[in-house]
Amino acid sequence: MTILNTITAALFAGFVAIAVTLLIERYGGAIGGILGTIPTTIVPAAAGMALATNDTDLNISLAIVPAGMLINGLFLVNWKILPTYFNNTEKIYTTLFTITIISLSIWSLSGLVILRIIELGYDSSLSSFEIGLLGQSLLVILGVGMSWRIDSTPRGKNKVNKYVLFSRGIMAAFAIGVAVWISSLGYSLLAGLASVFPAIFLTSMVALWISQGPSVPMGAAGPMILGGASVGVYAIIAMWSLPNFGIFLGSLIAWFLAVILWSVPCFQFVKWRQSILN
């Protein structure tokens, strides 16, 4: 059953990874960034972890998700800011490689720090809900700040290469599959962090950079941080809904509430900021 759960979660994550790129390409960085970051891969990841472990360990894994999305936010900040420090005359792939290495290094270091902070939080008798809420609050502040002034977010003019799309689906599937597998081994905190590894964000940025140039991924970064906070909302709600309503109904409740309470307002917020600045 654990193997089946892992494979199912991984395949769904791969499908979503491809869909996110197509949404951003079609609707532009701002709107596509919101639509492409509604809770998706977290749904099979949380369900898989719920089936693989008990409620207490599940909540520990879910508690780190908002903080993990905060780290992903810092990851995306690099893609918005770092390209401005490179000259247009520099080779596009050299710049892409450099930014990828820097952003992944920052994500890894931040992940180690976050894990330690959360361990200290549990040692200080904080609950999983309180830890999740703290991480979510910081994530919201970052998302609003990075989306307050939205730069040009053009739609893509070129089609993303199908091999690039396929490869990013594979990366996302692998990341979520590993998260569910780690959860089944009893490493709840590590599983929670692995479930939000920026496979989709990374492959979105790389695929869009290669096919559209830097402007589209740079424009998508802020809205993706803001929209991605819906994953944290889902995780916090799932702490309550999954144990009380089961995997299927609990997942539906958490998803609909996250979309209604976060994704829809974020969509309107981004449209409002665009109308003011453009």
C-alpha beads as a LAMMPS data file, in Angstrom:
LAMMPS data file: protein, C-alpha beads

278 atoms
277 bonds

1 atom types
1 bond types

-500.0 500.0 xlo xhi
-500.0 500.0 ylo yhi
-500.0 500.0 zlo zhi

Masses

1 110.0

Atoms # bond

1 1 1 0.000 0.000 0.000
2 1 1 2.835 2.407 0.821
3 1 1 4.392 1.820 -2.605
4 1 1 1.030 2.422 -4.305
5 1 1 0.490 5.631 -2.302
6 1 1 3.960 6.846 -3.236
7 1 1 3.503 6.135 -6.950
8 1 1 0.028 7.728 -7.066
9 1 1 1.212 10.891 -5.321
10 1 1 4.279 11.089 -7.563
11 1 1 2.336 10.705 -10.822
12 1 1 -0.189 13.377 -9.840
13 1 1 2.612 15.753 -8.891
14 1 1 4.247 15.237 -12.276
15 1 1 1.009 16.077 -14.072
16 1 1 0.579 19.270 -12.050
17 1 1 4.159 20.361 -12.717
18 1 1 3.469 20.348 -16.440
19 1 1 0.142 22.161 -16.029
20 1 1 1.708 25.037 -14.057
21 1 1 4.116 25.908 -16.871
22 1 1 1.325 25.863 -19.445
23 1 1 -0.841 28.159 -17.295
24 1 1 1.923 30.747 -16.866
25 1 1 2.746 30.548 -20.572
26 1 1 -0.902 31.112 -21.515
27 1 1 -2.009 33.763 -19.010
28 1 1 1.221 35.601 -18.252
29 1 1 3.401 35.630 -15.165
30 1 1 1.041 37.377 -12.727
31 1 1 -2.297 35.648 -13.334
32 1 1 -0.649 32.381 -14.345
33 1 1 1.469 32.524 -11.208
34 1 1 -1.675 32.548 -9.060
35 1 1 -3.617 29.953 -11.061
36 1 1 -0.595 27.690 -11.211
37 1 1 -0.044 27.675 -7.441
38 1 1 -3.407 26.568 -6.064
39 1 1 -2.960 23.541 -3.758
40 1 1 -2.133 20.618 -6.013
41 1 1 0.898 18.448 -5.286
42 1 1 0.361 18.949 -1.543
43 1 1 -2.955 17.068 -1.879
44 1 1 -1.481 13.669 -2.835
45 1 1 1.546 14.335 -0.629
46 1 1 -0.597 14.949 2.474
47 1 1 -2.887 12.043 1.626
48 1 1 0.068 9.737 1.146
49 1 1 1.614 10.817 4.447
50 1 1 -1.746 10.384 6.204
51 1 1 -1.935 6.802 4.980
52 1 1 1.696 6.121 5.855
53 1 1 1.719 7.432 9.424
54 1 1 -0.412 8.383 12.458
55 1 1 -2.229 11.682 13.069
56 1 1 0.465 13.111 15.349
57 1 1 3.266 12.507 12.866
58 1 1 1.034 13.740 10.034
59 1 1 0.517 17.060 11.820
60 1 1 4.255 17.392 12.418
61 1 1 4.850 16.943 8.684
62 1 1 2.090 19.414 7.800
63 1 1 3.330 21.974 10.349
64 1 1 6.557 22.483 8.428
65 1 1 4.789 23.034 5.093
66 1 1 4.109 26.796 5.597
67 1 1 7.731 27.304 6.684
68 1 1 8.818 25.217 3.709
69 1 1 6.790 27.430 1.392
70 1 1 8.487 30.419 3.032
71 1 1 11.820 28.920 1.985
72 1 1 10.397 28.444 -1.503
73 1 1 9.464 32.119 -1.410
74 1 1 13.079 33.022 -0.709
75 1 1 14.016 30.679 -3.560
76 1 1 11.742 32.620 -5.930
77 1 1 13.001 35.994 -4.704
78 1 1 16.351 35.044 -6.228
79 1 1 14.699 34.595 -9.622
80 1 1 13.166 38.052 -9.392
81 1 1 16.242 39.930 -8.160
82 1 1 19.388 38.106 -9.330
83 1 1 18.800 38.507 -13.110
84 1 1 19.047 42.290 -12.684
85 1 1 22.692 41.885 -11.672
86 1 1 23.657 40.190 -14.941
87 1 1 24.397 42.044 -18.160
88 1 1 22.229 41.336 -21.177
89 1 1 25.392 40.521 -23.095
90 1 1 26.130 37.520 -20.894
91 1 1 25.147 34.101 -22.205
92 1 1 21.590 33.231 -21.198
93 1 1 22.465 29.678 -20.146
94 1 1 25.407 30.851 -18.042
95 1 1 23.121 33.242 -16.183
96 1 1 20.461 30.544 -15.812
97 1 1 22.938 28.033 -14.405
98 1 1 24.378 30.553 -11.945
99 1 1 20.963 31.624 -10.640
100 1 1 19.864 27.996 -10.309
101 1 1 22.903 27.076 -8.207
102 1 1 22.593 30.157 -5.987
103 1 1 18.848 29.726 -5.414
104 1 1 19.130 26.004 -4.608
105 1 1 22.026 26.676 -2.229
106 1 1 19.987 29.293 -0.387
107 1 1 17.019 26.895 -0.239
108 1 1 19.163 24.117 1.240
109 1 1 20.771 26.329 3.882
110 1 1 17.420 27.876 4.786
111 1 1 15.909 24.406 5.075
112 1 1 18.503 23.345 7.645
113 1 1 17.869 26.512 9.647
114 1 1 14.085 26.069 9.510
115 1 1 14.293 22.447 10.641
116 1 1 16.359 23.489 13.647
117 1 1 14.006 26.361 14.514
118 1 1 10.973 24.065 14.350
119 1 1 12.704 21.498 16.556
120 1 1 13.301 24.275 19.098
121 1 1 9.651 25.259 18.763
122 1 1 8.497 21.771 19.663
123 1 1 10.988 21.705 22.550
124 1 1 9.341 24.932 23.760
125 1 1 5.944 23.169 23.792
126 1 1 4.536 24.906 20.720
127 1 1 1.810 22.913 18.980
128 1 1 1.913 21.870 15.324
129 1 1 -0.869 24.359 14.611
130 1 1 1.047 27.225 16.237
131 1 1 4.217 26.378 14.318
132 1 1 2.278 26.191 11.064
133 1 1 0.528 29.496 11.755
134 1 1 3.821 31.255 12.500
135 1 1 5.372 30.039 9.253
136 1 1 2.242 31.014 7.330
137 1 1 2.266 34.542 8.774
138 1 1 5.842 35.119 7.613
139 1 1 5.014 33.653 4.204
140 1 1 2.050 36.007 3.770
141 1 1 4.193 39.027 4.621
142 1 1 6.798 37.993 2.037
143 1 1 4.175 37.230 -0.622
144 1 1 2.334 40.531 -0.251
145 1 1 5.606 42.457 -0.188
146 1 1 6.913 40.826 -3.370
147 1 1 3.583 41.264 -5.181
148 1 1 2.837 44.823 -4.105
149 1 1 4.631 46.205 -7.142
150 1 1 4.173 43.871 -10.080
151 1 1 6.539 44.402 -12.971
152 1 1 5.727 43.527 -16.550
153 1 1 4.349 39.991 -16.723
154 1 1 3.957 39.194 -20.415
155 1 1 2.411 36.061 -21.815
156 1 1 4.809 33.635 -23.387
157 1 1 5.345 34.034 -27.123
158 1 1 7.016 30.667 -27.638
159 1 1 5.896 27.156 -26.803
160 1 1 7.738 25.384 -24.011
161 1 1 9.671 22.439 -25.435
162 1 1 7.803 19.174 -24.798
163 1 1 10.977 17.492 -23.553
164 1 1 11.448 20.280 -21.002
165 1 1 7.838 19.832 -19.880
166 1 1 8.304 16.093 -19.512
167 1 1 11.544 16.456 -17.555
168 1 1 9.994 18.880 -15.069
169 1 1 7.108 16.471 -14.552
170 1 1 9.622 13.750 -13.734
171 1 1 11.448 15.999 -11.236
172 1 1 8.246 16.962 -9.426
173 1 1 7.050 13.360 -9.323
174 1 1 10.361 12.265 -7.841
175 1 1 10.290 14.965 -5.130
176 1 1 6.759 14.137 -3.944
177 1 1 7.389 10.403 -4.143
178 1 1 10.446 10.793 -1.915
179 1 1 8.429 12.896 0.563
180 1 1 5.764 10.210 0.973
181 1 1 8.414 7.500 1.256
182 1 1 10.347 9.430 3.937
183 1 1 7.102 9.914 5.858
184 1 1 6.523 6.163 5.885
185 1 1 9.951 5.752 7.509
186 1 1 8.927 7.975 10.418
187 1 1 10.956 11.115 9.632
188 1 1 8.030 13.528 9.890
189 1 1 9.869 16.869 9.810
190 1 1 12.107 15.830 6.930
191 1 1 9.094 14.495 5.022
192 1 1 7.283 17.795 5.429
193 1 1 10.262 19.707 4.068
194 1 1 10.722 17.255 1.197
195 1 1 7.047 17.645 0.244
196 1 1 7.660 21.317 -0.581
197 1 1 10.989 20.908 -2.376
198 1 1 10.762 23.544 -5.140
199 1 1 10.733 21.040 -7.989
200 1 1 7.752 22.716 -9.639
201 1 1 9.030 26.238 -9.010
202 1 1 12.510 25.361 -10.253
203 1 1 11.386 23.577 -13.385
204 1 1 8.805 26.313 -14.082
205 1 1 11.487 28.979 -13.931
206 1 1 13.992 27.017 -16.002
207 1 1 11.449 26.002 -18.651
208 1 1 10.052 29.526 -18.978
209 1 1 13.534 31.095 -18.997
210 1 1 14.674 28.842 -21.838
211 1 1 11.530 29.228 -23.942
212 1 1 10.469 32.818 -23.190
213 1 1 13.537 34.596 -21.814
214 1 1 14.028 36.076 -18.312
215 1 1 11.078 38.528 -18.314
216 1 1 8.290 35.947 -17.899
217 1 1 9.792 34.027 -14.939
218 1 1 10.888 37.300 -13.312
219 1 1 7.335 38.614 -13.573
220 1 1 5.861 35.379 -12.231
221 1 1 8.054 35.178 -9.110
222 1 1 6.108 37.567 -6.856
223 1 1 2.616 36.224 -7.657
224 1 1 3.923 32.654 -7.339
225 1 1 5.126 33.406 -3.791
226 1 1 1.757 34.925 -2.905
227 1 1 -0.272 32.217 -4.624
228 1 1 1.947 29.479 -3.221
229 1 1 0.867 30.475 0.287
230 1 1 -2.341 28.562 -0.496
231 1 1 -0.303 25.405 0.068
232 1 1 0.393 26.543 3.624
233 1 1 -3.310 27.295 4.128
234 1 1 -4.137 23.805 2.854
235 1 1 -1.641 22.206 5.241
236 1 1 -3.017 24.062 8.271
237 1 1 -6.619 23.136 7.425
238 1 1 -5.600 19.540 6.659
239 1 1 -4.302 19.152 10.226
240 1 1 -7.963 19.302 11.228
241 1 1 -9.821 17.935 8.198
242 1 1 -7.827 14.782 7.413
243 1 1 -8.011 13.220 10.917
244 1 1 -11.689 14.175 11.329
245 1 1 -13.139 13.519 7.881
246 1 1 -10.797 10.974 6.334
247 1 1 -8.514 11.148 3.324
248 1 1 -11.011 11.842 0.534
249 1 1 -13.501 14.209 2.195
250 1 1 -10.808 15.804 4.363
251 1 1 -8.708 16.581 1.287
252 1 1 -11.701 18.099 -0.517
253 1 1 -12.561 20.297 2.470
254 1 1 -8.980 21.523 2.834
255 1 1 -8.647 22.183 -0.905
256 1 1 -11.887 24.121 -1.322
257 1 1 -11.288 26.215 1.793
258 1 1 -7.710 27.003 0.715
259 1 1 -8.852 28.087 -2.754
260 1 1 -11.818 30.133 -1.496
261 1 1 -10.033 31.720 1.459
262 1 1 -6.682 32.329 -0.253
263 1 1 -6.330 31.677 -3.993
264 1 1 -9.432 33.627 -5.056
265 1 1 -8.597 36.715 -2.931
266 1 1 -4.987 36.574 -4.191
267 1 1 -6.215 36.505 -7.782
268 1 1 -8.244 39.665 -7.140
269 1 1 -5.329 41.280 -5.289
270 1 1 -2.954 40.733 -8.217
271 1 1 -5.503 42.081 -10.717
272 1 1 -5.948 45.150 -8.479
273 1 1 -2.214 45.791 -8.256
274 1 1 -1.853 45.349 -12.017
275 1 1 -4.669 47.824 -12.704
276 1 1 -3.009 50.436 -10.489
277 1 1 0.517 50.049 -11.824
278 1 1 -0.226 49.521 -15.524

Bonds

1 1 1 2
2 1 2 3
3 1 3 4
4 1 4 5
5 1 5 6
6 1 6 7
7 1 7 8
8 1 8 9
9 1 9 10
10 1 10 11
11 1 11 12
12 1 12 13
13 1 13 14
14 1 14 15
15 1 15 16
16 1 16 17
17 1 17 18
18 1 18 19
19 1 19 20
20 1 20 21
21 1 21 22
22 1 22 23
23 1 23 24
24 1 24 25
25 1 25 26
26 1 26 27
27 1 27 28
28 1 28 29
29 1 29 30
30 1 30 31
31 1 31 32
32 1 32 33
33 1 33 34
34 1 34 35
35 1 35 36
36 1 36 37
37 1 37 38
38 1 38 39
39 1 39 40
40 1 40 41
41 1 41 42
42 1 42 43
43 1 43 44
44 1 44 45
45 1 45 46
46 1 46 47
47 1 47 48
48 1 48 49
49 1 49 50
50 1 50 51
51 1 51 52
52 1 52 53
53 1 53 54
54 1 54 55
55 1 55 56
56 1 56 57
57 1 57 58
58 1 58 59
59 1 59 60
60 1 60 61
61 1 61 62
62 1 62 63
63 1 63 64
64 1 64 65
65 1 65 66
66 1 66 67
67 1 67 68
68 1 68 69
69 1 69 70
70 1 70 71
71 1 71 72
72 1 72 73
73 1 73 74
74 1 74 75
75 1 75 76
76 1 76 77
77 1 77 78
78 1 78 79
79 1 79 80
80 1 80 81
81 1 81 82
82 1 82 83
83 1 83 84
84 1 84 85
85 1 85 86
86 1 86 87
87 1 87 88
88 1 88 89
89 1 89 90
90 1 90 91
91 1 91 92
92 1 92 93
93 1 93 94
94 1 94 95
95 1 95 96
96 1 96 97
97 1 97 98
98 1 98 99
99 1 99 100
100 1 100 101
101 1 101 102
102 1 102 103
103 1 103 104
104 1 104 105
105 1 105 106
106 1 106 107
107 1 107 108
108 1 108 109
109 1 109 110
110 1 110 111
111 1 111 112
112 1 112 113
113 1 113 114
114 1 114 115
115 1 115 116
116 1 116 117
117 1 117 118
118 1 118 119
119 1 119 120
120 1 120 121
121 1 121 122
122 1 122 123
123 1 123 124
124 1 124 125
125 1 125 126
126 1 126 127
127 1 127 128
128 1 128 129
129 1 129 130
130 1 130 131
131 1 131 132
132 1 132 133
133 1 133 134
134 1 134 135
135 1 135 136
136 1 136 137
137 1 137 138
138 1 138 139
139 1 139 140
140 1 140 141
141 1 141 142
142 1 142 143
143 1 143 144
144 1 144 145
145 1 145 146
146 1 146 147
147 1 147 148
148 1 148 149
149 1 149 150
150 1 150 151
151 1 151 152
152 1 152 153
153 1 153 154
154 1 154 155
155 1 155 156
156 1 156 157
157 1 157 158
158 1 158 159
159 1 159 160
160 1 160 161
161 1 161 162
162 1 162 163
163 1 163 164
164 1 164 165
165 1 165 166
166 1 166 167
167 1 167 168
168 1 168 169
169 1 169 170
170 1 170 171
171 1 171 172
172 1 172 173
173 1 173 174
174 1 174 175
175 1 175 176
176 1 176 177
177 1 177 178
178 1 178 179
179 1 179 180
180 1 180 181
181 1 181 182
182 1 182 183
183 1 183 184
184 1 184 185
185 1 185 186
186 1 186 187
187 1 187 188
188 1 188 189
189 1 189 190
190 1 190 191
191 1 191 192
192 1 192 193
193 1 193 194
194 1 194 195
195 1 195 196
196 1 196 197
197 1 197 198
198 1 198 199
199 1 199 200
200 1 200 201
201 1 201 202
202 1 202 203
203 1 203 204
204 1 204 205
205 1 205 206
206 1 206 207
207 1 207 208
208 1 208 209
209 1 209 210
210 1 210 211
211 1 211 212
212 1 212 213
213 1 213 214
214 1 214 215
215 1 215 216
216 1 216 217
217 1 217 218
218 1 218 219
219 1 219 220
220 1 220 221
221 1 221 222
222 1 222 223
223 1 223 224
224 1 224 225
225 1 225 226
226 1 226 227
227 1 227 228
228 1 228 229
229 1 229 230
230 1 230 231
231 1 231 232
232 1 232 233
233 1 233 234
234 1 234 235
235 1 235 236
236 1 236 237
237 1 237 238
238 1 238 239
239 1 239 240
240 1 240 241
241 1 241 242
242 1 242 243
243 1 243 244
244 1 244 245
245 1 245 246
246 1 246 247
247 1 247 248
248 1 248 249
249 1 249 250
250 1 250 251
251 1 251 252
252 1 252 253
253 1 253 254
254 1 254 255
255 1 255 256
256 1 256 257
257 1 257 258
258 1 258 259
259 1 259 260
260 1 260 261
261 1 261 262
262 1 262 263
263 1 263 264
264 1 264 265
265 1 265 266
266 1 266 267
267 1 267 268
268 1 268 269
269 1 269 270
270 1 270 271
271 1 271 272
272 1 272 273
273 1 273 274
274 1 274 275
275 1 275 276
276 1 276 277
277 1 277 278
